[in-house]
């Protein structure tokens, strides 16, 4: 019976790590979206920054 209790306690303690892993996955997804956006919009952003830099 104590083996069952120790397994239940171990599963409960691993749930805290699960929340952290979910946050890490969300951050990774946001980073991937930001990288893809920079790849597709990089030329436009560079042009805008060059225009602003030249006007200063």
Secondary structure per residue as TSV (DSSP state, phi and psi in degrees):
chain	resnum	aa	ss	phi	psi
A	1	X	-	360.0	-35.5
A	2	X	H	-67.4	-27.0
A	3	X	H	-64.6	-40.2
A	4	X	H	-65.0	-43.0
A	5	X	H	-64.1	-39.0
A	6	X	H	-69.2	-35.6
A	7	X	H	-66.7	-41.0
A	8	X	H	-64.2	-41.6
A	9	X	H	-63.9	-38.6
A	10	X	H	-66.4	-41.9
A	11	X	H	-64.2	-41.0
A	12	X	H	-64.4	-38.5
A	13	X	H	-71.7	-25.7
A	14	X	H	-77.6	-15.1
A	15	X	H	-67.6	-29.7
A	16	X	H	-64.7	-40.6
A	17	X	H	-67.1	-27.8
A	18	X	H	-65.3	-41.1
A	19	X	H	-62.3	-40.4
A	20	X	H	-64.8	-39.8
A	21	X	H	-65.1	-37.1
A	22	X	H	-65.3	-40.9
A	23	X	H	-63.7	-39.2
A	24	X	H	-64.4	-39.6
A	25	X	H	-65.6	-39.7
A	26	X	H	-64.1	-44.1
A	27	X	H	-63.1	-39.0
A	28	X	H	-64.9	-40.1
A	29	X	H	-64.2	-42.5
A	30	X	H	-63.1	-40.2
A	31	X	H	-64.8	-41.1
A	32	X	H	-64.1	-43.2
A	33	X	H	-62.7	-41.3
A	34	X	H	-65.4	-40.3
A	35	X	H	-65.7	-44.0
A	36	X	H	-63.3	-40.3
A	37	X	H	-63.9	-40.2
A	38	X	H	-67.0	-34.2
A	39	X	H	-64.9	-45.8
A	40	X	H	-77.5	-31.7
A	41	X	H	-105.5	5.0
A	42	X	H	-59.6	-41.1
A	43	X	H	-64.8	-42.1
A	44	X	H	-66.7	-41.3
A	45	X	H	-65.0	-40.3
A	46	X	H	-63.4	-41.5
A	47	X	H	-63.1	-43.7
A	48	X	H	-63.8	-44.2
A	49	X	H	-66.4	-36.4
A	50	X	H	-65.5	-40.0
A	51	X	H	-63.7	-44.2
A	52	X	H	-64.9	-42.1
A	53	X	H	-64.2	-39.3
A	54	X	H	-71.7	-30.5
A	55	X	H	-75.8	-19.4
A	56	X	-	-84.8	360.0
